[in-house]
Amino acid sequence: MEQKAKIDQACRTAEEFTKLYYESTDKRRHLISKLYLDTGLLTWNGNGITGNERIQKFYMDLPSSDHTLTTLDSQPILDNAVNGQLSFLIQVSGTVKYQDKGPKSFQQSFVITAQNDKWKIVSDCFRLQEPLASPDKS
């Protein structure tokens, strides 16, 4: 596939995929494991969870959420890096509100791959954007 066509496909796929992902996270969490490979990896604020069943349990234990996206970008991953398997890198930023707490900024990156006509998450890295602690000046 021509590179420009792959980039266009990556952008369209990112829009469709993130809409499904954040609707699932915010409203249908009990279905979230279907979006991950069986061996998928979630890194959530530095905590690693492997396997879609363990990821499902992790999400079910989180408080209810409401995500709002502000940026979305995607690009194809070079064929030789993924043995020719159609895969995309998706990068997202926005705000998330958990239960009655105020909104917090977040950043998230996904690597997704095509499997049986469905997109599956290979790797997912989520991070709340909080200021770094200032070093002690004593």
N, C-alpha and C positions, 0 to 999 in steps of 0.2 A: 504494500500500500504506500502510496506517495506520502511523504512526510507532512505536507500541508493538510492532506485529508485525515491523517492520523491525529494531528493537532486539533482540527475541527471536531473530530469524533470524541477526543478526550474532553473538550469543553462541553459538548452536548451531554456526554455521559456524566460528567461531574455535576451538572445542573440536575439531571434526573436522579442520579444516585443520592446526592446530598438531601434532596427533597424527601426521598423515601427514608433515608437514614434518620434525619432529625424528626420526621413525623413518627417513626417507630420509637425513637428514644423518648420523645415527649408524650406520646399518646398510646403506643402499642408495644410497650417494653417487653412484654411476654413473647414477642416475635423476633427480638433483636438477634438471637443466635442464628437465625436463617440467613443473615447478611454476612456472616463470617465463614471462612473455610473451617473445616473440622479442626485444623491445626492452627487457626488464626491466632494472632498475637495482639493484645491490647496493652498499651502502656498508658496508664492514667495517672497523671501527676507523679510520675516516677515509679509507680507500682506496676509490675508486669504480671499479666494474667494470660495463660496460654490455653487454647481449646475453647470451642464455641459454647460448650455447656458451662464451663467455669465463668466465661465472659457473661453468659446469660444470668447466672446467679449474682455476679457482681452488679450488673445493671439493675436487677430487681431489688437489691439492697440500697440503692441510691435513693435520695429523696426525689420527689417529682420535680420535673424541670421544664423550662421553656427556653428554647434556643432561638436567637435572632442572628442571622448571618449578615456580615457587612462586607466581607471579601471572599471571593472564590476564584481559584486558579487551578488549572490542570495541565498536565503534559504527558505524552506517551513516554514509557520507559523503553530505552533502546532494546531492540530484539536480541542482540547478543548478550545483554545483561540478564534476560529472563528466558533464555533458550527458545526465542521466537513466540513465547506465550503472550497474547495481547494483554498488556498491563498498563495501568495509568497511575500517576502520582497526583493526588488531589490535596490542595492546601486550602484551609478555611480559617477565617477568623470571625469573631462576633462577640455577642454577649449571651450569658446563660443566667437564668434566674432559678434558684432552687427553693422550693416551697415559699416561705414568707420572707426570704432574704432578699437583699438588693441585688441588682444585676452585677455580674462580674465579667470581665473580658476573658476570652479564651482563644486558643489557637489549636487547630487539629490538622493532622496530616494522615492521609490514608494511602496505602498501596492496594489497588483492587485489580483483580484478574478475572478474565472471562472463564466460566466453568459451566458447561451444559446450558448455554444461552442465558446465563444469569451472571451478574457481577457479584463477586465475593471478596470480602476484605481479607487480605493477606496479613497486613500490619496496620495498626491504628494507634496513633500517638496523640493523646489529648493533654493539654496543659492549661490550667488557669493562669492568667497573666497577672501576677502580683509583684509589687516592687521587691527588689532584692533588699535584704536586711543590710543596713549600712554598717560598715566595720566599726568596731569599738575604738574610739579615739583616746583611750586612756594611756 
